[in-house]
Amino acid sequence: MKDFPYTESKDTRSGFGAGLLELGRTNPNVVALCADLTGSLKMDAFQKEFPERFFQVGIAEANMIGLAAGMTIGGKIPFTGTFANFSTGRVYDQIRQSVAYSGKNVKICASHAGLTLGEDGATHQILEDVGMMKMLPHMTVINPCDFNQTKAATMAIADFEGPVYLRFGRPVVPNFTPADQKFEIGKALMLNEGTDVTILATGHLVWKSILAGKILAEKGINAEIINIHTIKPLDARAILESVRKTGCVVTAEEHQYHGGLGESVARILSQELPTPQEFVAVQDTFGESGTPDQLMEKYGLTEQAIVAAVEKVISRKKQ
């Protein structure tokens, strides 16, 4: 199992803030809109340096999406910012009609996604957002794994023409990807080559999958681990090439198993290469209040859960 050293842990929302600030300095068409959560979204540095390109809309998320859509007509590249729950569930109609249907170049940037929002509880956590957004025609869906990758993704989507949903989080996680990486939308990243099982992970579950890979290696199981940072468009070629080699797959995500990465992978496999698959995801339930670690443990989003899923899917392969 390949080693993945890291020197620090950072929150992915800070990667978004760093990327947005750098975009402000290099791309004069980039503007930012926030729904009363500037500090939480780490947009304050952009606001301070570019006050004339920052728009605080208050607790009016639907208006924020409408404003952003309108700004694209004048050639601006708007980045909207609020919690993932409010970025999607609260404003789905506006996104569908004014952004996706209209093909507007709006970047919907969503922090505090999934269970790891933590103590704010189920009303603020969202575990359905990837499914909601990937079903919209023309929408690109990106879920990076650490600070460096979130910064790189933030900068990359400014050069991409079309609506994008960029999902990131609140907790600090190991920062292990290269600082100088080139982010390619729709291109899966091979993290560890293996022969016994394919682990396809996204977001915070990428690091958990690396930890699981080390445990599996000690058990004599050689796991191929792939970072699926772009859920739509999905890198079907990379997935199929890996699964043809390993013969079974585990998907890992901080999302409902309905509508998430796992279902997208299952669709590809059912059409091209029927394969045993196990899902590490939230099992059709809402979250609750608790620390991020407590919630990840309770809802089965840990390296131990990934190991158990691998052992189960390998047993199915051998039947």
Phi, psi and omega in degrees: 000126180299147179269141179234082181288151173215152184256345183203162172246138180220159175276145182290334177297329176291330173296321175298313180299319179293319179293320179296319179297317179294323175298320179301326181279341186245341184229103184292348179275348180286127174234159182232139176233140181222145181258066172068026181224042186302313180293317180296327179270000181059037178263003186292327179294319176297316180301318182292319184277332183228062184300331182284348179246014179242135184231112177269109186267354183077193182279071184213065188297323179296318177297322180300315179295319178297318177298316181298316179300318179295323181296331180294334182296329177270011176090004178281159177244092185278135172249115178265147183221126169193183178297152183302323179299316182279338179286342186232294185300320183284335189232028185299321180298315180296320178295315182298312187279312190271339184248297186290307181300322182275352178065035184279148185275060182258137178254107183269107188253120194235116179261174175057040180280155172074197181288333189286003164301328168082239193294344178292340170087184191296329182291337180257337176286145171226134182236015182240358192293322180298315179298316180300317186280324183289338179283347180281125175303143177078354183271130173264138185236121185233135183221083185288169193256336183210183183302308185298317182290326177293319176299314181296320179294319179302317181288324183292323185289342176294330180271355181265129182271115178135166182291140181225139169252116180249119188249131177210187193221181184266320189284157174282137179225156178305136180258097192240351179272160186296142179291333183259022184294152172260119183272122178248113179299131177082008182246107179295153183245121175286123179258322180210123179280138181211177185233345190262329183200147173259127173250118178253114187234156179220150176063221183298339182282353176295311179295321177300325179290324176296316177298319178297322180300323178293319177296317180296322179300322178293337178268002180085016180254124183261103186265134170270122185245126183234132178271110178263080181283337176250115182272332173215120359286141183274141180279080184297323182298314180296320180295311183294321178299319180291314185291328175299328181281317189266329177084001177198161188213144171238131174254142185225125185203151175266074189195164171300146175289338170286123170084001185262203179303316184303318180292323177296319178295317180299324179296314180298315182294321181296329181277325190247327190200076181308125192214143172301133182221140171239150185246124168256105185194174177285134190266072170057050179212160172278165176275201179198179179282145178163170176290156177307315181296319179298318183289320178297323178293311184296321185265011170073041180242057184233170176296327178294323178293323178293318177301314180298320179295321178297313181298323179292316184289328176293322177296326177291322179298324186276351181290000000 
